[in-house]
Amino acid sequence: MKISKSISFSCSSPLILSLLISANVNASEPFSACPTEAFVIQKQSSTPKSYGVNLATGSYVVLSSDMGTGNGYNGVGFNYHDNYLYGWDYSNATLGRAGDDYQIAALNVIKDASAAAAGNFYVGDVAVTENIWYGYRKGKGMFKIPLDNPASYNMTIIPGSKNFATYNITDLAFHPTDGYAYSISNGSTGKLLRIDTTTAEATDLGPVITSNSGNFIFGAQFFDPDGNLYVSNNSNGNIYKVNVEDVSPSAVLFAYGPASSSNDGARCALAEVTVGESVDFGDAPDSYGTLLASNGARHAMTDSLYLGASVDNESDGYVSPLSDDASDSSDDEDGVSMPTGFELGESAILLVTAKGGDGYLNAWFDWNQNGAFDLEEQIILGEPLDNGINTISIEVPTWAKEGPTWARFRLSTQQDITATGGVGDGEVEDYAVTLTETGVTINYYPSSSTYTTLAYEDLYPDQGDFDMNDVVVQLRIIEYVKDNKVRRIGFKAQLAAMGAAYHNGFGVHLPGVSRNKIKESLINWTIDDIAQDSSPLETGQTNAVFIFTQDLSDYVTLEQGCEFLRTETGCESAFRTTWSLDIPFDSPVSESVIPAFPYDPFIFATPNTDHGSAAKNAVGANPGRQLEVHLKNQAPTDKFSSNYFGYREDASNPSAGQYFQNENGMAWAIEIPVTWKHPKENQRLDNAYTEFVDFAADNTGTTNPTWYENANQALIFND
């Protein structure tokens, strides 16, 4: 869009108004400067009422309880060119102007035929780069009224705009510099629209906000000089902020303002959003949302509601360790005392002192110490407080992490608030706290310094070359137990060898442990010490299944001239990929429910890869997750295809609890509870370890239990 007009004066420049006031308009005074507050107009009992809203905190004052007209005043915009408000006067069906007395004066507007037929307008604003009021009606088009000549206000339709007037909006706002109008559409998904007012065509910049309960109606929308669009949701007054210049814009809850079924907004887009003179901020590290630039927690101060004995104001947050308490020697973090401390899995007592009634307390603890207050870490939700000391009991979750962390407490008459953003009253207090854990026993398998070895043959359901080196993984398991209940588990794994031509994934199954027992959002896992963003907890499973990787081949580093990893002489790569998983339970699980060590580690065919004709013929396609190889007599997961039972050399009998063995009791997967030396490529396991045959044939496991200690040294891989 071309901008044909430049602006050559500031908001506070004197304006010659005598030429601008029409003879039929009451001569109210303009605003003296570009106001910093946002104007919100609401119709209450058929009377327009105006508010001044501080966008930073959501606090507001009534500017006029009666704007002097008997119906709505909507489509309102602040005119930077003359410092007046302009909007649609429903009572007189024309454009109305208001100055610093907030009284609406109807203008004599001459309408073309389309404008006369359009009716009243609730969507409109005054452009910043041109002295024109624009109004929009869905299905009718975009209309404009030039404001340069008070003697002649003409309203005309933008040619062709009716064809583009299809979007559902209840307000729009002009960007301070680029000449476009912007709006966030109504509905359960709010889309950011950039509107070219020369045609009314809107460019969809994508969804910026979604709701799981009800629809958004953004009746008041405003800009600041930095290209931030602020929108107020009619139903609850929540104010959201989105930078329209971001590559992938998204809306964040910025503050809590006045709610109304009839809402319209206007603001001088060239005025900074200021904090105000009496605002309280938190002082936790800024990762928790402390500074204004991070949408930090902040409260407009009042004499009637706060925590403890005092509250002091700041111009911005003071992040730890340079808190405002240290800078001005006035410690207002005095509203919450914690006499019992915080031990994992135990109750804790909070003594909260509130000044004033009708306040609600919300509180968060960073239980997992990730530097943020997550949704599941809100421990107090809208708890009403009495004036004076309130005793509150909380439960410290077992999945929390021992050590120093932070807590945030917010008191406000607003019952439902988040850990960040602005509120119109009350106080925020941040506290450094320490989480402790006592009486917990740590069980290691096989020990705290060794690994058990898992070896797999991936030619299932055929025995193949039976060299048991297609996948060799070393695994250590850690259990954290208190009062005979497991609180969390951990895995340490490393890839020891891979002699497979096929692609295989690796996972661990917890038979009998429901998937929903896992606190998935707090799983911590790394690959080669690099934190992973995705979740290893597999979907579509009844029991908990953790997928370490879909394809082990992605983590194989081969020496020059080597076909496989550490199964051929001269291929002794020192680098081995490692996995580390820490998995908390949502609530402790009885030790009797947890499967015996080593749980159920397994391999599976990597999806969308070939795994041989035998594997394919059983299911009619590349098997992917339908093909799994488990330890002997371990039942597969929900994703396994039962077509493999009894197929080819498999002699599984699920009714007898027999799985993944052939008619001689030979398995496709084995566990050796030491760091084991596997056979070389194409050397059968039963040749490299001759005692294995009798061990495998004895279901009691008492024959040759240490078979793995007696090897034919010429047939095993010695690195």
Residue pairs with C-beta under 8 A, 6 or more apart in sequence:
1 178
1 179
1 180
1 196
1 197
1 198
2 179
3 129
3 178
3 179
4 130
5 129
5 130
6 129
7 80
7 128
7 129
10 34
11 33
11 34
11 80
11 83
11 268
11 270
11 271
12 32
12 33
12 34
15 30
15 82
15 83
17 30
17 82
19 150
20 82
20 150
21 27
21 150
22 107
22 108
22 150
22 151
22 153
24 107
24 108
25 97
25 105
25 106
25 107
25 150
26 103
26 105
28 97
28 98
28 99
28 100
28 101
28 103
28 105
29 99
29 100
29 101
30 82
30 83
30 84
30 99
30 100
31 83
31 84
31 99
31 100
32 83
32 100
33 83
34 80
34 83
34 268
34 270
34 271
35 52
35 78
35 267
35 268
35 271
36 268
36 271
36 272
36 273
36 274
37 52
37 53
37 54
37 55
37 267
38 52
38 53
38 54
38 55
38 220
38 222
38 230
38 265
38 266
38 267
39 50
39 51
39 52
39 53
39 63
39 76
39 78
39 85
39 265
39 266
39 267
40 50
40 51
40 52
40 53
40 60
40 220
40 232
40 257
40 258
40 263
40 264
40 265
41 48
41 49
41 50
41 51
41 67
41 73
41 74
41 76
41 87
41 263
41 264
41 265
41 266
42 48
42 49
42 51
42 258
42 260
42 262
42 263
42 264
43 49
43 71
43 72
43 73
43 74
43 260
43 262
44 260
44 262
46 70
46 71
47 65
47 66
47 67
47 70
48 66
48 67
48 69
48 71
48 72
48 73
48 104
49 62
49 64
49 65
49 66
49 67
50 62
50 63
50 64
50 67
50 98
50 102
51 60
51 61
51 62
51 63
51 258
52 60
52 61
52 63
53 59
53 60
53 232
53 239
53 257
53 258
54 60
54 255
54 274
54 276
54 300
54 422
55 222
55 224
55 230
55 239
55 254
55 255
55 257
55 273
55 422
56 255
56 273
56 274
56 275
56 276
56 279
56 292
56 298
56 422
57 255
57 275
57 276
57 279
57 298
57 299
57 300
57 422
57 423
57 424
58 237
58 239
58 255
58 256
58 257
58 300
58 422
58 423
58 424
59 276
59 300
59 422
59 424
59 425
60 257
60 258
60 424
63 102
64 101
64 102
64 103
67 73
67 98
67 102
67 103
67 104
68 103
68 104
69 89
69 90
69 91
69 92
69 96
69 104
69 106
70 91
71 89
71 90
71 91
72 88
72 90
72 91
72 120
72 122
72 262
73 87
73 88
73 89
73 90
73 96
73 98
73 104
73 264
74 87
74 88
74 90
74 120
74 121
74 122
74 123
74 124
74 262
74 264
75 87
75 88
75 121
75 122
75 123
75 124
75 125
75 133
75 135
75 171
75 264
76 85
76 86
76 87
76 88
76 124
76 125
76 264
76 265
76 266
77 85
77 86
77 87
77 124
77 125
77 126
77 133
77 173
77 174
77 266
78 84
78 85
78 126
78 266
78 267
78 268
78 269
79 85
79 86
79 126
79 131
79 133
79 147
80 126
80 128
80 268
80 269
80 270
81 126
81 131
81 147
82 131
82 147
83 99
84 97
84 98
84 99
85 97
85 98
85 99
85 266
86 95
86 96
86 97
86 126
86 133
86 147
87 95
87 96
87 98
87 104
87 124
87 264
87 266
88 94
88 95
88 96
88 120
88 121
88 122
88 124
88 135
89 95
89 96
89 104
89 106
90 120
91 106
92 106
93 119
93 120
94 106
94 107
94 108
94 109
95 106
95 107
95 109
95 133
95 145
95 153
95 155
96 104
96 105
96 106
96 107
97 104
97 105
97 107
98 104
98 105
107 150
107 153
108 153
109 145
109 153
109 154
109 155
110 152
110 153
110 154
110 155
111 154
111 155
112 154
112 155
112 156
112 157
114 140
114 141
114 143
114 156
114 157
114 162
115 143
115 155
115 156
115 157
117 140
118 135
118 137
118 140
118 141
118 143
118 157
119 137
119 140
121 135
121 136
121 137
121 143
122 170
122 171
122 219
122 264
123 135
123 136
123 137
123 169
123 170
123 171
123 172
123 183
124 133
124 134
124 135
124 136
124 171
124 172
125 133
125 134
125 171
125 172
125 173
125 174
125 181
125 266
126 132
126 133
126 134
126 147
126 174
127 133
127 134
127 174
127 179
127 181
127 197
128 174
128 175
128 176
128 177
128 179
128 269
128 270
129 174
129 177
129 179
130 179
131 146
131 147
131 148
132 144
132 145
132 146
132 147
133 144
133 145
133 147
134 142
134 143
134 144
134 172
134 181
134 197
135 142
135 143
135 144
135 145
136 142
136 143
136 165
136 169
136 172
136 195
136 200
137 143
137 165
138 165
138 166
138 167
138 168
138 169
139 162
139 165
139 166
140 162
140 165
141 157
141 158
141 161
141 162
141 164
141 165
141 200
142 157
142 158
142 161
142 164
142 165
142 197
142 199
142 200
143 155
143 156
143 157
143 158
143 161
144 155
144 156
144 158
144 197
145 153
145 154
145 155
146 153
146 154
147 153
158 197
158 198
158 199
158 200
160 199
160 200
161 199
161 200
162 200
164 199
164 200
164 201
164 202
165 200
167 183
167 185
167 193
167 202
168 185
168 186
168 187
169 183
169 184
169 185
169 186
169 193
169 218
170 186
170 217
170 218
170 219
170 234
170 263
171 183
171 218
171 219
171 220
171 221
171 231
171 264
171 265
172 181
172 182
172 183
172 195
172 221
173 181
173 182
173 183
173 221
173 222
173 223
173 229
173 265
173 267
173 269
174 180
174 181
174 182
174 223
174 269
175 181
175 182
175 223
175 227
175 244
175 269
176 223
176 224
176 225
176 227
176 269
176 270
177 227
180 194
180 195
180 196
180 197
181 194
181 195
181 197
182 192
182 193
182 194
182 195
182 221
182 223
182 229
182 244
183 192
183 193
183 195
183 202
183 218
183 221
184 190
184 191
184 192
184 193
184 208
184 209
184 216
184 218
184 221
184 229
184 231
184 240
184 242
184 251
185 191
185 193
185 218
186 215
186 216
186 217
186 218
187 215
187 216
188 210
188 211
188 212
188 214
188 215
188 216
189 207
189 209
189 210
189 211
190 207
190 208
190 209
190 210
190 216
190 218
190 231
190 251
191 204
191 205
191 206
191 207
191 208
192 204
192 205
192 206
192 207
192 208
192 229
192 242
192 244
192 249
193 202
193 203
193 204
193 205
194 202
194 203
194 205
194 244
195 201
195 202
195 203
196 202
196 203
205 244
205 249
206 248
206 249
208 242
208 249
208 250
208 251
209 216
209 240
209 242
209 250
209 251
214 235
216 233
217 233
217 234
217 235
217 263
218 231
218 232
218 233
218 234
219 232
219 234
219 260
219 262
219 263
219 264
219 265
220 231
220 232
220 263
220 264
220 265
221 229
221 230
221 231
221 232
221 265
222 229
222 230
222 231
222 265
222 266
222 267
222 269
223 229
223 230
223 267
223 269
224 230
224 267
224 269
224 271
224 272
224 273
225 269
225 270
225 271
225 272
226 243
227 243
227 244
227 245
228 241
228 242
228 243
228 244
228 273
229 241
229 242
229 243
229 244
230 239
230 240
230 241
230 254
230 267
230 273
231 239
231 240
231 242
231 251
232 238
232 239
232 240
232 257
232 263
232 265
233 239
233 240
233 259
234 259
234 260
234 261
234 262
234 263
235 259
235 261
236 256
236 259
237 256
237 257
237 258
237 259
237 260
238 253
238 255
238 256
238 257
239 253
239 254
239 255
239 256
239 257
239 422
240 251
240 252
240 253
240 254
241 251
241 252
241 254
241 295
242 249
242 250
242 251
242 252
243 249
252 295
252 420
252 421
253 418
253 420
253 421
254 295
254 421
254 422
255 421
255 422
255 423
255 424
256 414
256 417
256 421
256 422
256 423
256 424
257 424
275 292
275 298
275 315
275 316
276 300
277 313
278 300
278 301
278 313
279 298
279 299
279 300
279 301
279 313
279 314
279 315
280 298
280 299
280 301
280 306
280 311
280 312
280 313
280 314
280 332
280 427
280 428
281 290
281 291
281 292
281 296
281 297
281 298
281 314
281 316
281 317
281 318
281 324
281 428
282 288
282 289
282 290
282 296
282 297
282 298
282 317
282 408
282 428
282 429
282 430
283 290
283 317
283 318
283 319
283 320
283 323
283 324
283 325
283 333
283 430
284 290
284 319
284 320
284 406
284 408
284 430
284 432
285 319
285 320
285 371
285 406
286 294
286 296
286 317
286 319
287 371
287 372
288 366
288 371
288 372
288 373
288 406
288 408
288 419
288 420
288 430
289 295
289 296
289 297
289 373
289 419
289 420
289 421
290 296
290 297
290 317
290 318
290 319
290 430
291 316
291 317
291 319
292 298
292 316
292 317
294 317
294 420
295 420
295 421
296 316
296 317
296 420
297 408
297 410
297 419
297 420
297 421
297 428
298 317
298 421
298 422
298 423
298 428
299 410
299 412
299 422
299 423
299 424
299 425
299 426
299 427
299 428
300 422
300 423
300 424
300 425
301 311
301 313
301 425
301 427
302 425
302 426
304 355
304 356
304 425
305 354
305 355
305 356
305 358
305 359
305 411
305 412
305 413
305 425
305 426
305 427
306 335
306 354
306 355
306 356
306 411
306 426
306 427
307 334
307 335
307 336
307 352
307 353
307 354
307 355
307 409
307 411
307 426
307 427
307 429
308 332
308 333
308 334
308 335
308 336
308 353
308 355
308 429
309 334
309 353
309 355
310 330
310 332
310 334
311 332
311 427
312 324
312 328
312 330
312 332
314 324
318 324
318 326
318 327
320 430
320 432
323 333
324 330
324 332
325 331
325 332
325 333
332 427
332 429
333 429
333 430
333 431
334 353
334 429
335 352
335 353
335 354
335 409
335 411
335 427
335 429
336 350
336 351
336 352
336 353
336 409
336 429
336 431
337 350
337 351
338 348
338 349
338 350
338 351
338 431
338 433
339 349
339 351
340 347
340 348
340 349
341 348
341 434
341 436
342 348
342 365
342 396
342 433
342 434
342 435
342 436
343 396
343 435
343 436
343 437
343 438
344 396
344 397
344 398
344 400
344 402
344 435
344 436
344 437
344 440
344 487
345 396
345 397
345 398
345 437
345 482
345 487
345 588
346 395
346 396
347 393
347 394
347 395
347 396
348 393
348 394
348 395
348 396
349 391
349 392
349 393
350 363
350 391
350 392
350 393
350 394
351 389
351 390
351 391
351 392
352 361
352 385
352 389
352 390
352 391
352 392
352 409
353 388
353 389
353 390
354 361
354 385
354 386
354 387
354 388
354 390
354 411
355 387
356 387
357 385
357 386
357 387
358 413
359 384
359 385
359 411
359 412
359 413
359 426
360 382
360 383
360 384
360 385
360 411
360 412
360 413
360 414
360 415
361 380
361 382
361 383
361 384
361 385
361 390
361 392
361 409
361 410
361 411
362 378
362 380
362 381
362 382
362 383
362 409
362 410
362 412
362 416
362 417
362 419
363 378
363 379
363 380
363 407
363 408
363 409
363 410
364 373
364 377
364 378
364 379
364 407
364 408
364 419
365 373
365 377
365 379
365 396
365 400
365 405
365 406
365 407
365 433
366 372
366 373
366 374
366 377
366 405
366 406
366 407
367 377
367 396
367 397
367 399
367 400
367 401
367 405
367 435
367 522
368 374
368 377
368 399
368 400
368 401
368 522
368 524
369 401
369 403
369 404
369 405
373 408
373 419
374 521
376 521
378 419
379 394
379 395
380 392
380 394
380 409
381 416
382 415
382 416
383 390
383 392
385 411
396 435
398 482
398 487
398 488
398 584
398 585
398 587
398 588
399 487
399 488
399 519
399 522
399 584
399 585
399 586
400 435
401 435
402 435
402 436
402 437
403 434
403 435
404 432
404 433
404 434
404 435
405 432
405 433
405 434
405 435
406 430
406 431
406 432
406 433
407 430
407 431
407 433
408 419
408 428
408 429
408 430
408 431
409 428
409 429
409 430
409 431
410 417
410 419
410 423
410 426
410 427
410 428
411 426
411 427
411 428
412 423
412 424
412 425
412 426
413 424
413 425
413 426
414 423
414 424
414 425
414 426
417 423
439 482
439 483
440 480
440 481
440 482
440 487
441 480
441 481
441 482
442 478
442 479
442 480
442 481
443 478
443 479
443 481
444 476
444 477
444 478
445 452
445 476
445 477
445 478
445 479
445 597
445 598
446 452
446 476
446 597
446 673
446 674
447 476
450 476
450 674
450 675
451 474
451 475
451 476
451 492
451 494
451 675
452 474
452 475
452 476
452 597
452 598
452 671
452 672
452 673
452 674
453 472
453 473
453 474
453 475
453 496
453 671
453 672
453 673
453 674
453 675
453 676
453 678
454 471
454 472
454 473
454 474
454 475
454 598
454 601
454 631
454 669
454 670
454 671
455 468
455 469
455 471
455 472
455 669
455 670
455 671
455 672
455 676
455 678
455 685
456 468
456 470
456 471
456 472
456 504
456 603
456 629
456 668
456 669
457 463
457 464
457 465
457 466
457 467
457 468
457 470
457 629
457 668
457 669
458 464
458 470
458 471
458 500
458 502
458 504
458 603
458 605
458 611
458 629
458 668
459 465
459 470
459 612
459 614
460 615
460 627
460 629
460 644
460 650
460 660
460 668
461 614
461 615
461 618
461 644
461 647
461 648
461 649
461 650
462 612
462 614
462 648
462 649
463 649
463 662
463 666
463 668
465 682
465 684
466 666
466 684
466 685
466 686
467 499
467 567
467 678
467 679
467 680
467 681
467 682
467 683
467 684
467 685
468 670
468 678
468 679
468 685
469 497
469 498
469 499
469 564
469 567
469 678
469 679
469 680
469 681
469 717
470 498
470 499
470 500
470 502
470 504
470 603
471 497
471 498
471 500
471 504
471 506
471 552
471 603
472 495
472 496
472 497
472 498
472 566
472 676
472 678
473 493
473 494
473 495
473 496
473 506
473 601
474 493
474 494
474 496
474 675
475 491
475 492
475 493
475 508
475 598
475 601
476 491
476 492
476 493
477 489
477 490
477 491
477 597
477 598
477 599
478 489
478 490
478 491
478 492
479 486
479 489
479 490
479 594
480 486
480 487
480 488
480 489
480 490
481 487
481 591
482 588
483 588
484 590
484 591
485 588
485 589
485 590
485 591
486 585
486 588
486 589
486 590
486 591
486 594
487 584
487 585
487 588
488 582
488 583
488 584
488 585
489 583
489 585
489 594
490 580
490 581
490 582
490 583
491 508
491 546
491 548
491 579
491 580
491 581
491 583
492 578
492 579
492 580
493 506
493 548
493 578
493 579
493 580
494 576
494 577
494 578
494 579
495 552
495 555
495 556
495 565
495 576
495 577
495 578
496 566
496 576
496 678
497 564
497 565
497 566
497 567
497 678
497 717
498 552
498 553
498 556
498 564
498 565
498 566
498 567
499 564
499 565
499 567
499 681
500 564
502 605
502 606
502 609
502 610
502 611
502 612
503 551
503 552
503 553
503 605
503 606
503 609
503 611
504 551
504 552
504 553
504 603
504 604
504 605
504 606
505 547
505 548
505 549
505 550
505 551
505 552
505 603
505 604
505 605
505 606
506 547
506 548
506 549
506 552
506 601
506 602
506 603
506 604
507 538
507 545
507 546
507 547
507 548
507 601
507 602
507 603
507 604
508 545
508 546
508 548
508 599
508 600
508 601
508 602
509 543
509 544
509 545
509 599
509 600
509 601
509 602
509 630
509 634
509 637
510 543
510 544
510 545
510 546
510 594
510 595
510 599
510 600
511 543
511 595
511 599
511 600
511 634
511 635
512 543
512 593
512 594
512 595
513 543
513 544
513 589
513 593
513 594
513 595
514 542
514 543
514 544
515 537
515 541
515 542
515 543
515 544
515 545
516 586
517 544
517 585
517 586
517 587
517 589
518 537
518 544
518 583
518 584
518 585
518 586
519 583
519 584
519 585
519 586
520 535
520 537
522 584
523 535
523 536
523 537
523 581
523 582
523 583
523 584
524 531
524 581
524 582
525 531
525 532
525 536
525 579
525 580
525 581
525 582
526 532
526 579
526 580
527 549
527 555
527 577
527 578
527 579
528 577
528 578
529 578
529 580
536 546
536 547
536 548
536 581
537 544
537 545
537 546
538 545
538 546
538 547
538 637
538 639
540 638
540 639
541 637
541 638
541 639
542 638
543 637
543 638
545 637
546 581
546 583
548 579
548 581
549 555
549 579
550 606
550 607
551 606
551 609
553 606
555 577
556 565
556 577
557 565
557 573
557 575
558 564
558 565
558 571
558 573
559 570
559 571
559 572
559 573
561 570
561 571
562 568
562 570
562 571
562 573
563 571
564 571
564 681
565 571
565 573
566 572
566 573
566 717
566 719
567 678
567 680
567 681
567 717
568 680
568 681
568 717
569 680
572 719
598 631
598 671
600 630
600 631
600 634
601 631
601 671
602 628
602 629
602 630
602 631
602 634
602 636
602 637
602 669
603 628
603 629
603 669
604 624
604 625
604 627
604 628
604 629
604 639
605 611
605 615
605 622
605 623
605 624
605 625
605 626
605 627
606 624
607 622
607 624
607 625
608 622
608 624
609 622
609 624
610 616
610 622
611 622
611 623
611 627
614 648
615 623
615 627
616 622
616 623
618 627
618 641
618 643
618 644
618 647
618 648
619 626
619 627
619 641
619 643
623 641
625 639
625 640
626 639
626 640
626 641
626 643
626 644
627 640
627 641
627 644
628 636
628 637
628 639
628 640
629 660
629 668
629 669
630 636
630 659
630 660
630 669
631 660
631 667
631 669
631 670
631 671
632 659
632 660
632 661
632 665
632 667
632 669
632 670
633 657
633 658
633 659
633 660
633 661
634 659
634 660
635 654
635 657
635 659
636 659
642 654
644 650
644 652
645 652
645 653
645 654
646 652
649 662
649 663
650 660
650 661
650 662
651 658
651 661
651 662
651 663
652 658
652 659
652 660
652 661
660 667
660 668
660 669
661 667
661 668
664 696
664 697
665 696
665 697
665 698
665 699
666 686
666 696
667 696
670 685
672 708
674 708
676 708
677 711
677 716
677 717
677 718
678 716
678 717
679 685
679 687
679 688
679 689
679 715
679 716
679 717
680 688
680 715
680 716
680 717
683 715
683 716
685 692
686 692
686 693
687 712
687 715
688 711
688 712
688 715
688 716
689 707
689 708
689 710
689 711
689 712
690 710
690 712
691 704
691 707
691 710
692 704
692 707
692 708
694 703
694 704
694 707
695 701
695 703
695 704
695 705
695 707
697 703
698 704
